[in-house]
Amino acid sequence: MSDQEYFTVHHQMTVNVEPLADDFSFPSFEQFETEIPAPFLVASEFSNLDQLNDAARAELKSNDFKHVINLLDTQNAKLNLLLTFMLSQQDEASFRHQTTAFGASQFSYHAQKPLNIGQKVCCKLFLDHPAAAIYCYGSVVNCSQENEQATITVKYERLRDLDQDLLIKAALYQQQKLLRQRSLNREN
């Protein structure tokens, strides 16, 4: 993964952040890819297949195949339900937080306990749109304490390019949603 900066969007999504031992060393990229749990690999593949599904739907719509489109949508909904259930098994309540913002290079979240700058963490991000989940490693780059709550920013250190693309799509989707809402608000 390159050290590029990407825009960040303010949005809540579920993340698991597991602090790692001080002497933990990030695995090589090859080792990292082999340790990614199967449900996260499946989620990425599902998301890629959804893009192909969208292209096929557009082609079918132009030829007025309503029943075939409904069948595809139903099958896709069933698979997404199964995927959601499978991924819910990976969500660990003891490490669960909600992001305040995320992007393709980092995310921020609130926590009861602060973490030290440089603290290494293992992360699971559960995306709403596209429906996917991402397994990665990161390190704390910022931690500020306000009242009883810490705001922690984690920069990705081990993240597959495919998953970074999913984060870009998710951030763009949330940005488009915000822009549409602002446009509707102006019209009213």
C-alpha positions as CSV (number, residue, x, y, z in Angstrom):
1,M,0.0,0.0,0.0
2,S,1.4,3.4,-0.9
3,D,1.5,6.2,1.6
4,Q,-1.1,8.4,-0.2
5,E,-3.6,10.6,1.5
6,Y,-7.2,10.3,0.7
7,F,-10.1,12.5,1.7
8,T,-12.0,11.6,4.9
9,V,-15.8,11.6,5.2
10,H,-17.6,11.9,8.5
11,H,-19.7,8.8,9.0
12,Q,-20.4,6.2,11.6
13,M,-19.6,2.6,10.9
14,T,-18.8,-0.3,13.1
15,V,-15.1,-1.1,13.6
16,N,-13.2,-3.5,15.9
17,V,-9.9,-2.1,17.1
18,E,-7.7,-4.6,19.0
19,P,-4.6,-3.1,20.6
20,L,-1.5,-5.3,20.1
21,A,1.5,-5.9,22.3
22,D,4.2,-3.2,22.4
23,D,6.7,-5.6,20.8
24,F,4.3,-6.7,18.0
25,S,5.8,-6.5,14.5
26,F,3.5,-6.1,11.5
27,P,3.6,-9.3,9.3
28,S,5.0,-9.1,5.8
29,F,2.4,-8.3,3.2
30,E,2.4,-12.0,2.1
31,Q,1.9,-13.2,5.7
32,F,-0.8,-10.6,6.2
33,E,-2.8,-11.8,3.2
34,T,-2.6,-15.4,4.4
35,E,-3.9,-14.5,7.9
36,I,-7.0,-12.6,6.7
37,P,-10.1,-14.6,7.9
38,A,-12.1,-16.2,5.1
39,P,-15.3,-14.2,5.7
40,F,-13.3,-11.0,4.9
41,L,-12.0,-12.4,1.7
42,V,-15.5,-13.6,0.7
43,A,-16.9,-10.1,1.5
44,S,-14.4,-8.5,-0.8
45,E,-15.2,-10.9,-3.6
46,F,-18.9,-10.4,-3.1
47,S,-18.4,-6.6,-3.4
48,N,-16.6,-7.1,-6.7
49,L,-19.3,-9.4,-8.0
50,D,-21.9,-6.8,-7.1
51,Q,-20.2,-4.4,-9.5
52,L,-20.5,-7.0,-12.3
53,N,-24.1,-7.5,-11.2
54,D,-24.8,-3.7,-11.6
55,A,-23.4,-3.7,-15.1
56,A,-25.5,-6.8,-16.1
57,R,-28.6,-5.1,-14.6
58,A,-28.1,-2.0,-16.7
59,E,-27.7,-4.0,-19.8
60,L,-30.8,-6.1,-19.0
61,K,-32.8,-2.9,-18.2
62,S,-32.1,-1.5,-21.7
63,N,-33.7,-4.7,-23.1
64,D,-36.7,-4.7,-20.7
65,F,-36.0,-8.0,-18.9
66,K,-37.9,-7.0,-15.7
67,H,-38.4,-10.6,-14.5
68,V,-34.8,-11.5,-14.9
69,I,-33.8,-8.3,-13.1
70,N,-36.1,-9.2,-10.2
71,L,-34.7,-12.7,-10.1
72,L,-31.1,-11.3,-10.0
73,D,-32.1,-8.8,-7.3
74,T,-33.7,-11.5,-5.2
75,Q,-30.7,-13.8,-5.4
76,N,-28.3,-10.9,-4.6
77,A,-30.4,-10.0,-1.5
78,K,-30.3,-13.6,-0.3
79,L,-26.5,-13.7,-0.7
80,N,-26.1,-10.3,1.1
81,L,-28.2,-11.6,4.0
82,L,-26.0,-14.7,4.3
83,L,-22.8,-12.5,4.0
84,T,-24.1,-10.2,6.7
85,F,-24.8,-13.1,9.0
86,M,-21.3,-14.5,8.4
87,L,-19.6,-11.2,9.0
88,S,-21.6,-10.6,12.2
89,Q,-19.8,-13.6,13.6
90,Q,-16.5,-11.7,13.2
91,D,-17.7,-8.6,15.2
92,E,-16.3,-8.8,18.7
93,A,-18.2,-6.7,21.2
94,S,-15.2,-6.1,23.5
95,F,-13.3,-4.3,20.6
96,R,-16.4,-2.6,19.0
97,H,-16.4,1.1,18.3
98,Q,-18.2,3.5,15.9
99,T,-16.1,5.6,13.6
100,T,-16.5,9.4,13.6
101,A,-14.8,9.6,10.2
102,F,-13.1,7.3,7.7
103,G,-11.2,7.3,4.4
104,A,-8.9,5.1,2.4
105,S,-5.8,6.1,4.5
106,Q,-7.2,6.3,8.0
107,F,-10.2,6.3,10.3
108,S,-11.1,8.0,13.6
109,Y,-13.3,6.7,16.5
110,H,-14.2,7.5,20.1
111,A,-13.1,5.2,22.9
112,Q,-13.3,5.2,26.7
113,K,-9.5,4.6,27.0
114,P,-6.9,6.5,25.1
115,L,-4.1,4.7,23.2
116,N,-0.5,5.8,22.8
117,I,0.7,7.4,19.6
118,G,2.4,4.6,17.6
119,Q,0.3,1.8,19.3
120,K,-0.2,-1.0,16.8
121,V,-3.7,-2.3,16.3
122,C,-5.6,-5.0,14.4
123,C,-8.8,-3.7,12.8
124,K,-12.0,-5.0,11.3
125,L,-14.1,-2.5,9.4
126,F,-17.7,-3.3,8.6
127,L,-18.9,-1.3,5.6
128,D,-22.5,-0.6,4.8
129,H,-22.1,0.4,1.2
130,P,-20.6,-1.4,-0.6
131,A,-21.6,-4.3,1.8
132,A,-18.2,-5.6,2.8
133,A,-15.8,-6.0,5.7
134,I,-12.1,-5.3,5.8
135,Y,-9.4,-6.8,7.9
136,C,-6.2,-4.7,8.4
137,Y,-3.5,-3.5,10.7
138,G,-2.9,0.1,11.6
139,S,-1.1,2.3,14.0
140,V,-2.4,5.2,16.2
141,V,-1.3,8.5,14.7
142,N,-3.4,10.8,16.9
143,C,-5.2,10.6,20.3
144,S,-6.9,13.5,22.0
145,Q,-8.7,13.3,25.3
146,E,-11.8,15.4,26.0
147,N,-13.8,14.8,29.2
148,E,-14.2,11.1,29.6
149,Q,-13.7,10.2,25.9
150,A,-10.7,9.8,23.7
151,T,-10.8,10.5,19.9
152,I,-8.3,8.1,18.3
153,T,-7.1,8.2,14.7
154,V,-5.6,5.0,13.1
155,K,-3.6,5.0,9.9
156,Y,-3.7,1.8,7.9
157,E,-0.3,-0.1,7.8
158,R,-1.4,-3.4,6.2
159,L,-4.3,-3.1,3.8
160,R,-4.9,-4.9,0.5
161,D,-5.3,-2.6,-2.5
162,L,-8.7,-4.2,-3.2
163,D,-9.8,-3.2,0.3
164,Q,-8.5,0.3,-0.1
165,D,-10.6,0.5,-3.3
166,L,-13.6,-0.5,-1.3
167,L,-12.9,2.2,1.3
168,I,-12.6,4.8,-1.5
169,K,-16.0,3.6,-2.9
170,A,-17.6,3.7,0.5
171,A,-16.3,7.2,1.2
172,L,-17.5,8.4,-2.2
173,Y,-20.9,6.9,-1.6
174,Q,-21.3,8.7,1.7
175,Q,-20.1,11.9,0.1
176,Q,-22.6,11.6,-2.7
177,K,-25.3,10.8,-0.2
178,L,-24.5,14.0,1.8
179,L,-24.4,16.1,-1.4
180,R,-27.8,14.8,-2.5
181,Q,-29.2,15.6,1.0
182,R,-27.9,19.1,0.8
183,S,-29.4,19.6,-2.6
184,L,-32.8,18.3,-1.3
185,N,-32.5,20.6,1.7
186,R,-31.9,23.6,-0.6
187,E,-34.9,22.8,-2.8
188,N,-37.2,22.7,0.3
